[in-house]
Amino acid sequence: MIISVKEAIERELLKDERWEGVGLSSYVYEVIRNILGEGLSSQIEMAGFRGGIVWIKTPNAVFSQELSLWENEIVNRVNKVFNKPILKGIRFREAWHGRQRQAFRGRD
């Protein structure tokens, strides 16, 4: 019997709980982006999702600190969308995306 690739994935890979997080992470990212809105979402980058923890890169430490104050609210709203405790926490970290800080440019 020949089955499609989609059927094979649904039958075999999705039985393994490790694969469940692959599709789930993209949904969690989208929900977080919707919660934060277009303005804030354009300033962050999702770095990972594992064990119920989302890792988010931010442009600077101040931005990370501000978002961390809203962590509980974001987690509660994400879990409310999924109607179960999918998200346990959020970790924010400063990431410069390969750019240097303006203060250090041009110094000899």
N, C-alpha and C positions, 0 to 999 in steps of 0.2 A: 504494500500500500504506500503510495506517495502522498506526502503531506507538504503543505507550504512551510516556508521558513517561519512565518508568523505563528502558525500552529505549533511548530516545534518549540519556539521560544516560550509560548504560553504554557505548553504542557510540561516542559522540562526545566527551563531556567527559572521561571517564576515560582516553581515549587520551593526553590532554595531562598530562604529569607534574606540572604545577602544581596540578591538582585532586586529585592523590593525597594531598597533605598535609591536605586539608580533613577527610576522614574519619579519617585517621591521627591527627590531633591529639587528637580526642576519645578514642580508644583509649589514647593515651599518657597523657592526663590521668587516665583511670580507673585505669590500672596504677599510676601514681604515688600516687594516693589510696589504693589498696589496700596498697601498700608502706608508706606512712606511717601507716596506720591511721586510725581514726575521730577520735581525739583531735587529732592533728596536722593532719589534713586539714581539720578545721573551722576551723583558724586561718589557712589559706592560701587564696589565690585564684590560679587559673591566668590569666596575662595574655597568653600567646601562645606559638606554636610555629612556628619558621621555621629552615630550614637545619639541622635536627637539634638546635636549641637551644630549651629550654623556659624561658619567663620566668615566675617565680612571685612574687606579691606576698605580703609577710609583715607582721605587725602592728608589728614593731619591728626595729631593727638587731641586737639580741642574738639574736633568733629567726633572722634571716637568717644570722648568723655560725654558729650551731649547725647549721643545715641545710647550710650550705656545707661543713662538716666531713664530712658524710655524702654529699656529691655523687657521688663515685666509686662508692660502694656502690649508691646509687639508680640511677645510669646503668647499671651492670653488671646489676642485677636487672631493669631495664626491657628491656634488650637481650636478656637471657636469656629473657624471656617471649616476645619476638618472634622469637627464634632468628636475629637479624641485627642489625647495628649501626644501629638506628633513631635512638637518642638519642646525641648527641655531648657534650652538657653541659647544665648548668642554671644559670640566672642568677637570683639572689634579689635582690629590692629591697624596701625599706621602703615601705609604703603605708598611710596612715592611714584610708582608706575614708571620707574626708570628715569624720572626727572630729578634734577638737583634743586635744592632750595634756592630761592632768589637771593638770599642773604650771602651765599657763598660764591655766587657768580662774579667774575671780574676781579676777584682778589688775587693779588700776586704773592 
